[in-house]
Each structure stands twice: as structure tokens, then as C-alpha cells.
Amino acid sequence: MQNEGTIKRLMTIEGHLGGVIRMVEEDAYCIDVIRQIQAIQAALKKVSGIILDGHLNSCVITAVQGDDLDERQRVMQEVLDVFNTHV
């Protein structure tokens, strides 16, 4: 099940974030902290991609194949908005 894998990934990220917090509390070398933050960002980007893939292959396909033009436009606009806010 995709949801279980996503939750496991997020829990791993949560653990890494705790590590970064400890690093900052212990006044670790700044570059080391930044590298860990970048690794967390990359992991979150991967999770985001997995969730987007699931959305595209379920909600978006359902809306595109459906007869409700307003729903189709709403779902497509949501996807566009996600990309426009991350650029």
C-alpha cells in the first residue's frame, strides 16, 4: 500500500529533523547542519512526488474522464497552483 510507504518515509524524515534540531542545540558545524537540512528537503521532495503521482493517477484521471466540466477545471487548476507556488 502506497500510504504505508509514504508514512514510513515521513517518519524517517521526522527522525532526521529531530537530529537536525539536536545538531543546532549542540551548536554543530553550520555546513553540516545545512547538508542535513538539504537531505531532508530532498526527502520531502521525493514524498511530494509520490503523493502527486498518486493524485494524478486517481483524482485527476477521474475528473478528466468525468462529465463535470467545473470539477475538471477545478482539479486541473489545483495541480497548476501547486506548481506555480513552488517555482
A tleap script that builds the chain and sets N, CA, C and O, in Angstrom:
source leaprc.protein.ff14SB
mol = sequence {
  NMET GLN ASN GLU GLY THR ILE LYS ARG LEU
  MET THR ILE GLU GLY HIE LEU GLY GLY VAL
  ILE ARG MET VAL GLU GLU ASP ALA TYR CYS
  ILE ASP VAL ILE ARG GLN ILE GLN ALA ILE
  GLN ALA ALA LEU LYS LYS VAL SER GLY ILE
  ILE LEU ASP GLY HIE LEU ASN SER CYS VAL
  ILE THR ALA VAL GLN GLY ASP ASP LEU ASP
  GLU ARG GLN ARG VAL MET GLN GLU VAL LEU
  ASP VAL PHE ASN THR HIE CVAL
}
set mol.1.N position { 0.839 -1.184 0.000 }
set mol.1.CA position { 0.000 0.000 0.000 }
set mol.1.C position { 0.888 1.254 0.000 }
set mol.1.O position { 1.804 1.367 0.814 }
set mol.2.N position { 0.617 2.180 -0.903 }
set mol.2.CA position { 1.419 3.391 -1.048 }
set mol.2.C position { 1.382 4.237 0.223 }
set mol.2.O position { 2.393 4.832 0.596 }
set mol.3.N position { 0.246 4.295 0.881 }
set mol.3.CA position { 0.105 5.121 2.067 }
set mol.3.C position { 1.072 4.703 3.165 }
set mol.3.O position { 1.660 5.553 3.834 }
set mol.4.N position { 1.241 3.392 3.355 }
set mol.4.CA position { 2.163 2.903 4.380 }
set mol.4.C position { 3.600 3.315 4.062 }
set mol.4.O position { 4.340 3.738 4.950 }
set mol.5.N position { 3.986 3.191 2.812 }
set mol.5.CA position { 5.331 3.594 2.409 }
set mol.5.C position { 5.553 5.081 2.601 }
set mol.5.O position { 6.630 5.505 3.021 }
set mol.6.N position { 4.544 5.869 2.295 }
set mol.6.CA position { 4.643 7.314 2.460 }
set mol.6.C position { 4.779 7.673 3.927 }
set mol.6.O position { 5.580 8.534 4.289 }
set mol.7.N position { 4.003 7.019 4.769 }
set mol.7.CA position { 4.079 7.284 6.207 }
set mol.7.C position { 5.455 6.895 6.748 }
set mol.7.O position { 6.030 7.621 7.559 }
set mol.8.N position { 5.977 5.771 6.309 }
set mol.8.CA position { 7.324 5.362 6.751 }
set mol.8.C position { 8.368 6.390 6.348 }
set mol.8.O position { 9.252 6.732 7.134 }
set mol.9.N position { 8.261 6.882 5.117 }
set mol.9.CA position { 9.211 7.903 4.653 }
set mol.9.C position { 9.107 9.166 5.505 }
set mol.9.O position { 10.119 9.748 5.895 }
set mol.10.N position { 7.871 9.581 5.787 }
set mol.10.CA position { 7.673 10.793 6.587 }
set mol.10.C position { 8.186 10.608 8.012 }
set mol.10.O position { 8.733 11.541 8.600 }
set mol.11.N position { 8.016 9.428 8.563 }
set mol.11.CA position { 8.524 9.165 9.910 }
set mol.11.C position { 10.053 9.179 9.932 }
set mol.11.O position { 10.663 9.633 10.900 }
set mol.12.N position { 10.657 8.684 8.870 }
set mol.12.CA position { 12.116 8.741 8.757 }
set mol.12.C position { 12.577 10.188 8.683 }
set mol.12.O position { 13.551 10.573 9.331 }
set mol.13.N position { 11.875 10.982 7.895 }
set mol.13.CA position { 12.191 12.413 7.782 }
set mol.13.C position { 12.044 13.082 9.137 }
set mol.13.O position { 12.873 13.906 9.523 }
set mol.14.N position { 10.995 12.729 9.855 }
set mol.14.CA position { 10.771 13.287 11.185 }
set mol.14.C position { 11.966 12.986 12.100 }
set mol.14.O position { 12.414 13.852 12.852 }
set mol.15.N position { 12.470 11.764 12.027 }
set mol.15.CA position { 13.638 11.400 12.819 }
set mol.15.C position { 14.866 12.214 12.444 }
set mol.15.O position { 15.627 12.645 13.310 }
set mol.16.N position { 15.049 12.419 11.143 }
set mol.16.CA position { 16.185 13.231 10.686 }
set mol.16.C position { 16.038 14.682 11.145 }
set mol.16.O position { 17.027 15.327 11.492 }
set mol.17.N position { 14.819 15.189 11.147 }
set mol.17.CA position { 14.589 16.557 11.606 }
set mol.17.C position { 14.942 16.679 13.085 }
set mol.17.O position { 15.527 17.673 13.515 }
set mol.18.N position { 14.580 15.654 13.860 }
set mol.18.CA position { 14.976 15.651 15.265 }
set mol.18.C position { 16.488 15.709 15.420 }
set mol.18.O position { 17.011 16.376 16.313 }
set mol.19.N position { 17.181 14.999 14.534 }
set mol.19.CA position { 18.639 15.039 14.548 }
set mol.19.C position { 19.179 16.426 14.248 }
set mol.19.O position { 20.153 16.863 14.860 }
set mol.20.N position { 18.558 17.112 13.319 }
set mol.20.CA position { 18.986 18.473 12.985 }
set mol.20.C position { 18.743 19.406 14.170 }
set mol.20.O position { 19.571 20.262 14.481 }
set mol.21.N position { 17.616 19.229 14.814 }
set mol.21.CA position { 17.329 20.057 15.995 }
set mol.21.C position { 18.413 19.853 17.050 }
set mol.21.O position { 18.903 20.814 17.644 }
set mol.22.N position { 18.779 18.598 17.276 }
set mol.22.CA position { 19.849 18.312 18.249 }
set mol.22.C position { 21.171 18.934 17.802 }
set mol.22.O position { 21.928 19.461 18.618 }
set mol.23.N position { 21.437 18.867 16.508 }
set mol.23.CA position { 22.674 19.469 15.988 }
set mol.23.C position { 22.715 20.964 16.282 }
set mol.23.O position { 23.746 21.495 16.695 }
set mol.24.N position { 21.593 21.635 16.068 }
set mol.24.CA position { 21.536 23.080 16.316 }
set mol.24.C position { 21.674 23.355 17.815 }
set mol.24.O position { 22.384 24.276 18.220 }
set mol.25.N position { 20.995 22.555 18.628 }
set mol.25.CA position { 21.102 22.729 20.083 }
set mol.25.C position { 22.536 22.551 20.569 }
set mol.25.O position { 22.975 23.219 21.505 }
set mol.26.N position { 23.258 21.641 19.920 }
set mol.26.CA position { 24.635 21.353 20.312 }
set mol.26.C position { 25.647 22.231 19.573 }
set mol.26.O position { 26.858 22.034 19.681 }
set mol.27.N position { 25.130 23.196 18.825 }
set mol.27.CA position { 25.980 24.138 18.098 }
set mol.27.C position { 26.927 23.431 17.133 }
set mol.27.O position { 28.119 23.733 17.083 }
set mol.28.N position { 26.378 22.482 16.365 }
set mol.28.CA position { 27.161 21.741 15.375 }
set mol.28.C position { 27.642 22.679 14.268 }
set mol.28.O position { 27.128 23.785 14.101 }
set mol.29.N position { 28.614 22.220 13.535 }
set mol.29.CA position { 29.177 22.990 12.433 }
set mol.29.C position { 28.072 23.328 11.432 }
set mol.29.O position { 27.328 22.452 10.993 }
set mol.30.N position { 27.979 24.593 11.085 }
set mol.30.CA position { 26.876 25.104 10.258 }
set mol.30.C position { 26.699 24.348 8.939 }
set mol.30.O position { 25.576 24.019 8.557 }
set mol.31.N position { 27.775 24.080 8.264 }
set mol.31.CA position { 27.697 23.396 6.967 }
set mol.31.C position { 27.125 22.001 7.140 }
set mol.31.O position { 26.362 21.535 6.293 }
set mol.32.N position { 27.484 21.326 8.229 }
set mol.32.CA position { 26.915 20.000 8.490 }
set mol.32.C position { 25.407 20.084 8.691 }
set mol.32.O position { 24.661 19.229 8.213 }
set mol.33.N position { 24.967 21.113 9.397 }
set mol.33.CA position { 23.528 21.312 9.615 }
set mol.33.C position { 22.838 21.580 8.280 }
set mol.33.O position { 21.785 21.010 7.996 }
set mol.34.N position { 23.423 22.435 7.473 }
set mol.34.CA position { 22.836 22.763 6.174 }
set mol.34.C position { 22.747 21.523 5.296 }
set mol.34.O position { 21.744 21.328 4.610 }
set mol.35.N position { 23.757 20.698 5.306 }
set mol.35.CA position { 23.725 19.469 4.499 }
set mol.35.C position { 22.600 18.542 4.960 }
set mol.35.O position { 21.925 17.922 4.138 }
set mol.36.N position { 22.405 18.451 6.252 }
set mol.36.CA position { 21.313 17.614 6.766 }
set mol.36.C position { 19.951 18.192 6.377 }
set mol.36.O position { 19.030 17.453 6.028 }
set mol.37.N position { 19.835 19.503 6.439 }
set mol.37.CA position { 18.587 20.165 6.028 }
set mol.37.C position { 18.331 19.910 4.543 }
set mol.37.O position { 17.195 19.646 4.148 }
set mol.38.N position { 19.367 19.986 3.725 }
set mol.38.CA position { 19.211 19.717 2.296 }
set mol.38.C position { 18.778 18.279 2.052 }
set mol.38.O position { 17.979 18.017 1.152 }
set mol.39.N position { 19.290 17.351 2.837 }
set mol.39.CA position { 18.879 15.953 2.699 }
set mol.39.C position { 17.400 15.795 3.059 }
set mol.39.O position { 16.679 15.041 2.406 }
set mol.40.N position { 16.954 16.500 4.088 }
set mol.40.CA position { 15.540 16.458 4.481 }
set mol.40.C position { 14.677 17.059 3.376 }
set mol.40.O position { 13.621 16.519 3.046 }
set mol.41.N position { 15.119 18.163 2.812 }
set mol.41.CA position { 14.371 18.789 1.726 }
set mol.41.C position { 14.242 17.851 0.536 }
set mol.41.O position { 13.176 17.768 -0.074 }
set mol.42.N position { 15.309 17.149 0.201 }
set mol.42.CA position { 15.274 16.200 -0.915 }
set mol.42.C position { 14.314 15.054 -0.611 }
set mol.42.O position { 13.572 14.610 -1.487 }
set mol.43.N position { 14.329 14.582 0.627 }
set mol.43.CA position { 13.425 13.501 1.016 }
set mol.43.C position { 11.976 13.964 0.969 }
set mol.43.O position { 11.102 13.212 0.537 }
set mol.44.N position { 11.709 15.186 1.403 }
set mol.44.CA position { 10.344 15.733 1.326 }
set mol.44.C position { 9.906 15.901 -0.126 }
set mol.44.O position { 8.747 15.656 -0.462 }
set mol.45.N position { 10.825 16.314 -0.976 }
set mol.45.CA position { 10.502 16.453 -2.402 }
set mol.45.C position { 10.124 15.101 -2.989 }
set mol.45.O position { 9.200 15.007 -3.796 }
set mol.46.N position { 10.835 14.057 -2.587 }
set mol.46.CA position { 10.520 12.704 -3.056 }
set mol.46.C position { 9.121 12.293 -2.597 }
set mol.46.O position { 8.347 11.757 -3.390 }
set mol.47.N position { 8.790 12.533 -1.340 }
set mol.47.CA position { 7.462 12.198 -0.814 }
set mol.47.C position { 6.395 12.997 -1.548 }
set mol.47.O position { 5.341 12.464 -1.894 }
set mol.48.N position { 6.667 14.260 -1.781 }
set mol.48.CA position { 5.726 15.096 -2.516 }
set mol.48.C position { 5.466 14.524 -3.906 }
set mol.48.O position { 4.324 14.497 -4.363 }
set mol.49.N position { 6.513 14.072 -4.573 }
set mol.49.CA position { 6.368 13.465 -5.897 }
set mol.49.C position { 5.536 12.196 -5.862 }
set mol.49.O position { 4.721 11.957 -6.753 }
set mol.50.N position { 5.741 11.380 -4.831 }
set mol.50.CA position { 4.961 10.150 -4.688 }
set mol.50.C position { 3.485 10.478 -4.493 }
set mol.50.O position { 2.617 9.853 -5.104 }
set mol.51.N position { 3.206 11.453 -3.645 }
set mol.51.CA position { 1.815 11.840 -3.389 }
set mol.51.C position { 1.196 12.449 -4.645 }
set mol.51.O position { 0.045 12.158 -4.970 }
set mol.52.N position { 1.943 13.283 -5.347 }
set mol.52.CA position { 1.444 13.870 -6.592 }
set mol.52.C position { 1.139 12.795 -7.619 }
set mol.52.O position { 0.111 12.858 -8.293 }
set mol.53.N position { 2.013 11.815 -7.746 }
set mol.53.CA position { 1.792 10.712 -8.674 }
set mol.53.C position { 0.478 9.995 -8.357 }
set mol.53.O position { -0.311 9.691 -9.252 }
set mol.54.N position { 0.261 9.735 -7.079 }
set mol.54.CA position { -0.991 9.097 -6.673 }
set mol.54.C position { -2.196 9.958 -7.006 }
set mol.54.O position { -3.222 9.452 -7.460 }
set mol.55.N position { -2.072 11.246 -6.783 }
set mol.55.CA position { -3.170 12.173 -7.079 }
set mol.55.C position { -3.461 12.219 -8.576 }
set mol.55.O position { -4.618 12.178 -8.993 }
set mol.56.N position { -2.406 12.303 -9.377 }
set mol.56.CA position { -2.590 12.351 -10.824 }
set mol.56.C position { -3.241 11.072 -11.347 }
set mol.56.O position { -4.051 11.112 -12.273 }
set mol.57.N position { -2.883 9.945 -10.751 }
set mol.57.CA position { -3.396 8.666 -11.213 }
set mol.57.C position { -4.721 8.273 -10.576 }
set mol.57.O position { -5.233 7.184 -10.834 }
set mol.58.N position { -5.270 9.133 -9.761 }
set mol.58.CA position { -6.583 8.840 -9.174 }
set mol.58.C position { -7.518 10.026 -9.376 }
set mol.58.O position { -8.367 10.005 -10.267 }
set mol.59.N position { -7.369 11.035 -8.573 }
set mol.59.CA position { -8.288 12.184 -8.601 }
set mol.59.C position { -8.310 12.900 -9.946 }
set mol.59.O position { -9.380 13.216 -10.468 }
set mol.60.N position { -7.142 13.153 -10.501 }
set mol.60.CA position { -7.089 13.912 -11.760 }
set mol.60.C position { -7.674 13.087 -12.900 }
set mol.60.O position { -8.452 13.607 -13.700 }
set mol.61.N position { -7.316 11.828 -12.985 }
set mol.61.CA position { -7.864 10.982 -14.050 }
set mol.61.C position { -9.385 10.880 -13.928 }
set mol.61.O position { -10.096 10.958 -14.930 }
set mol.62.N position { -9.878 10.709 -12.719 }
set mol.62.CA position { -11.323 10.628 -12.502 }
set mol.62.C position { -12.005 11.911 -12.970 }
set mol.62.O position { -13.041 11.868 -13.634 }
set mol.63.N position { -11.409 13.059 -12.614 }
set mol.63.CA position { -12.008 14.343 -13.001 }
set mol.63.C position { -11.953 14.548 -14.510 }
set mol.63.O position { -12.924 15.012 -15.109 }
set mol.64.N position { -10.828 14.207 -15.128 }
set mol.64.CA position { -10.680 14.399 -16.570 }
set mol.64.C position { -11.641 13.502 -17.343 }
set mol.64.O position { -12.184 13.914 -18.368 }
set mol.65.N position { -11.852 12.290 -16.864 }
set mol.65.CA position { -12.753 11.367 -17.546 }
set mol.65.C position { -14.225 11.617 -17.216 }
set mol.65.O position { -15.113 11.085 -17.882 }
set mol.66.N position { -14.475 12.423 -16.193 }
set mol.66.CA position { -15.847 12.688 -15.778 }
set mol.66.C position { -16.554 13.692 -16.675 }
set mol.66.O position { -15.952 14.308 -17.554 }
set mol.67.N position { -17.827 13.834 -16.428 }
set mol.67.CA position { -18.659 14.736 -17.232 }
set mol.67.C position { -18.780 16.139 -16.644 }
set mol.67.O position { -19.321 17.036 -17.291 }
set mol.68.N position { -18.281 16.336 -15.426 }
set mol.68.CA position { -18.429 17.621 -14.744 }
set mol.68.C position { -17.284 18.549 -15.139 }
set mol.68.O position { -16.168 18.425 -14.636 }
set mol.69.N position { -17.573 19.471 -16.036 }
set mol.69.CA position { -16.557 20.400 -16.541 }
set mol.69.C position { -15.981 21.256 -15.420 }
set mol.69.O position { -14.774 21.499 -15.388 }
set mol.70.N position { -16.824 21.715 -14.504 }
set mol.70.CA position { -16.338 22.548 -13.401 }
set mol.70.C position { -15.349 21.788 -12.518 }
set mol.70.O position { -14.326 22.334 -12.106 }
set mol.71.N position { -15.666 20.521 -12.232 }
set mol.71.CA position { -14.774 19.700 -11.421 }
set mol.71.C position { -13.450 19.455 -12.146 }
set mol.71.O position { -12.384 19.495 -11.531 }
set mol.72.N position { -13.521 19.210 -13.421 }
set mol.72.CA position { -12.321 19.007 -14.234 }
set mol.72.C position { -11.425 20.238 -14.174 }
set mol.72.O position { -10.217 20.125 -13.965 }
set mol.73.N position { -12.012 21.398 -14.357 }
set mol.73.CA position { -11.235 22.637 -14.322 }
set mol.73.C position { -10.676 22.909 -12.927 }
set mol.73.O position { -9.549 23.383 -12.785 }
set mol.74.N position { -11.471 22.605 -11.896 }
set mol.74.CA position { -11.021 22.821 -10.524 }
set mol.74.C position { -9.795 21.961 -10.199 }
set mol.74.O position { -8.815 22.447 -9.633 }
set mol.75.N position { -9.864 20.694 -10.560 }
set mol.75.CA position { -8.762 19.771 -10.278 }
set mol.75.C position { -7.517 20.162 -11.066 }
set mol.75.O position { -6.411 20.133 -10.526 }
set mol.76.N position { -7.679 20.520 -12.308 }
set mol.76.CA position { -6.530 20.932 -13.119 }
set mol.76.C position { -5.906 22.217 -12.563 }
set mol.76.O position { -4.683 22.361 -12.547 }
set mol.77.N position { -6.746 23.144 -12.111 }
set mol.77.CA position { -6.233 24.391 -11.541 }
set mol.77.C position { -5.456 24.119 -10.251 }
set mol.77.O position { -4.441 24.766 -9.992 }
set mol.78.N position { -5.925 23.167 -9.443 }
set mol.78.CA position { -5.202 22.789 -8.227 }
set mol.78.C position { -3.785 22.335 -8.548 }
set mol.78.O position { -2.825 22.746 -7.896 }
set mol.79.N position { -3.667 21.491 -9.552 }
set mol.79.CA position { -2.348 20.982 -9.935 }
set mol.79.C position { -1.472 22.127 -10.429 }
set mol.79.O position { -0.303 22.222 -10.055 }
set mol.80.N position { -2.021 22.979 -11.251 }
set mol.80.CA position { -1.250 24.140 -11.732 }
set mol.80.C position { -0.834 25.041 -10.584 }
set mol.80.O position { 0.296 25.528 -10.562 }
set mol.81.N position { -1.734 25.273 -9.623 }
set mol.81.CA position { -1.421 26.125 -8.481 }
set mol.81.C position { -0.276 25.555 -7.650 }
set mol.81.O position { 0.566 26.307 -7.158 }
set mol.82.N position { -0.238 24.238 -7.492 }
set mol.82.CA position { 0.845 23.617 -6.744 }
set mol.82.C position { 2.186 23.926 -7.402 }
set mol.82.O position { 3.155 24.267 -6.724 }
set mol.83.N position { 2.234 23.807 -8.713 }
set mol.83.CA position { 3.494 24.050 -9.405 }
set mol.83.C position { 3.845 25.524 -9.454 }
set mol.83.O position { 5.021 25.881 -9.386 }
set mol.84.N position { 2.855 26.377 -9.571 }
set mol.84.CA position { 3.115 27.817 -9.615 }
set mol.84.C position { 3.615 28.357 -8.281 }
set mol.84.O position { 4.370 29.330 -8.260 }
set mol.85.N position { 3.210 27.746 -7.165 }
set mol.85.CA position { 3.670 28.232 -5.869 }
set mol.85.C position { 5.029 27.671 -5.502 }
set mol.85.O position { 5.661 28.156 -4.564 }
set mol.86.N position { 5.498 26.651 -6.227 }
set mol.86.CA position { 6.789 26.041 -5.927 }
set mol.86.C position { 7.869 26.456 -6.913 }
set mol.86.O position { 8.979 25.927 -6.863 }
set mol.87.N position { 7.578 27.366 -7.784 }
set mol.87.CA position { 8.560 27.796 -8.773 }
set mol.87.C position { 9.307 29.009 -8.270 }
set mol.87.O position { 10.183 29.525 -8.963 }
savepdb mol mol.pdb
quit
